[in-house]
Amino acid sequence: MPAVADLALGLAPIAGGLALGAAAGYLKGPDVRKAIKQDMELLDRLSPQDVERRAELQRSIDIRIDDLVATVHRYRPLRRAAASYRAGLRDILLFISAILFTGVWWSVDHHKASWLPLFVVLIVITVWAAFYALSGLLGSLLSFRHRS
């Protein structure tokens, strides 16, 4: 039974990294459009005699709409660049980092319970990163060759 506990303890960093990666995909910012819509509904419900509140709420809605439009215009070039990005440099840097981290992990005491499971995962990640880096490099070479 101690071997199972050691294995579970060894897999804990890997499971934690997977859980963090999964959670990062679900994190979202506030829904500004929904808040504007709710405020507009609230504006419609306010009585016409409440002129000061209606004007203040309308000013708040206008500011948020202006901010939303400005944000769209500000980040349009960034979105265009991100859409055209083919991830070659990122994959190469990930491959180099995986190799370096695997080398660092090799120098850790091999008698730790978490050493072997994490080392196996690091080798798998390194092979995966190498595949993507080489396929991206091959794709860029082929597209460069076609342009020439």
C-alpha positions in Angstrom: 0.0 0.0 0.0 2.9 2.5 0.6 3.8 2.2 -3.1 0.3 3.4 -4.1 0.6 6.3 -1.8 4.0 7.2 -3.2 2.7 7.0 -6.7 -0.3 9.2 -5.8 2.1 11.7 -4.2 4.3 11.5 -7.3 1.4 12.2 -9.7 0.1 15.2 -7.6 2.2 17.8 -9.4 1.1 16.5 -12.8 -2.6 16.4 -11.8 -2.3 19.9 -10.4 -0.8 21.2 -13.6 -3.6 19.6 -15.6 -6.2 21.0 -13.3 -4.7 24.5 -13.6 -4.6 24.2 -17.4 -8.2 23.1 -17.5 -9.3 25.9 -15.2 -7.5 28.5 -17.3 -9.6 27.6 -20.3 -12.8 28.3 -18.4 -11.9 31.7 -16.8 -13.7 34.5 -18.5 -14.0 38.2 -17.8 -17.2 40.1 -17.1 -19.8 40.2 -19.8 -20.0 43.9 -20.5 -22.7 43.6 -23.2 -25.0 41.8 -20.8 -24.4 44.5 -18.1 -25.2 47.2 -20.6 -28.4 45.4 -21.7 -29.4 45.0 -18.0 -28.8 48.7 -17.4 -30.8 49.6 -20.5 -33.7 47.5 -19.2 -33.4 49.3 -15.9 -33.4 52.6 -17.7 -36.7 51.7 -19.3 -38.2 50.7 -16.0 -37.3 54.0 -14.3 -40.1 56.5 -14.2 -39.9 59.5 -16.5 -40.1 61.8 -13.5 -36.8 60.5 -12.2 -34.8 62.7 -14.6 -31.6 62.9 -12.6 -31.3 59.1 -12.2 -32.2 58.5 -15.8 -29.5 60.9 -17.0 -26.9 59.5 -14.7 -27.7 55.9 -15.8 -27.7 56.9 -19.4 -24.3 58.6 -19.0 -23.0 55.4 -17.4 -24.3 53.3 -20.3 -22.8 55.7 -22.9 -19.4 55.5 -21.2 -19.4 51.7 -21.2 -20.5 51.6 -24.8 -17.7 54.1 -25.8 -15.2 51.9 -23.8 -16.4 48.8 -25.6 -16.0 50.4 -29.1 -12.6 51.8 -28.2 -11.5 48.3 -27.0 -12.6 46.7 -30.2 -10.7 49.3 -32.3 -7.6 49.1 -30.0 -7.3 45.3 -30.1 -8.2 44.7 -33.8 -4.5 44.7 -34.9 -3.7 42.4 -32.1 -6.5 40.0 -33.1 -5.4 40.2 -36.7 -1.8 39.3 -35.7 -3.0 36.5 -33.5 -5.1 35.0 -36.2 -2.3 35.0 -38.7 0.2 33.6 -36.2 1.3 30.0 -37.0 3.0 29.3 -33.7 6.5 28.4 -35.0 8.5 30.3 -32.6 6.3 29.4 -29.6 6.7 25.7 -30.4 10.5 26.0 -30.7 10.7 27.8 -27.4 8.4 25.3 -25.7 10.7 22.5 -27.1 13.8 24.2 -25.8 12.2 24.8 -22.4 11.0 21.2 -22.1 14.5 19.9 -22.9 16.0 22.3 -20.3 13.5 21.4 -17.6 14.0 17.7 -18.3 17.7 18.2 -17.9 17.1 20.0 -14.6 14.8 17.3 -13.4 17.4 14.6 -14.2 19.7 16.2 -11.6 17.0 15.9 -8.9 17.4 13.0 -6.4 16.1 9.9 -8.2 14.8 8.4 -4.9 12.0 10.9 -4.6 8.6 9.3 -5.2 7.6 12.0 -7.7 10.8 11.7 -9.8 9.9 8.9 -12.2 6.2 9.9 -13.1 7.2 13.5 -13.7 10.3 12.4 -15.7 8.1 10.3 -17.9 5.6 13.1 -18.4 8.5 15.5 -19.2 9.8 13.1 -21.9 6.3 12.8 -23.4 6.0 16.7 -23.4 9.4 17.0 -25.0 8.5 14.6 -27.8 5.2 16.3 -28.3 6.9 19.7 -28.5 9.5 18.4 -30.8 6.8 17.1 -33.2 5.0 20.4 -33.3 8.3 22.4 -33.6 9.5 20.2 -36.5 6.2 20.3 -38.3 6.0 24.1 -37.9 9.6 24.4 -39.2 8.9 22.1 -42.1 5.7 24.0 -42.9 7.6 27.3 -42.9 10.3 25.9 -45.1 7.8 24.6 -47.6 5.9 27.9 -47.7 9.2 29.8 -48.2 10.1 27.4 -51.0 6.8 27.9 -52.7 7.2 31.7 -52.5 10.7 31.7 -54.0 
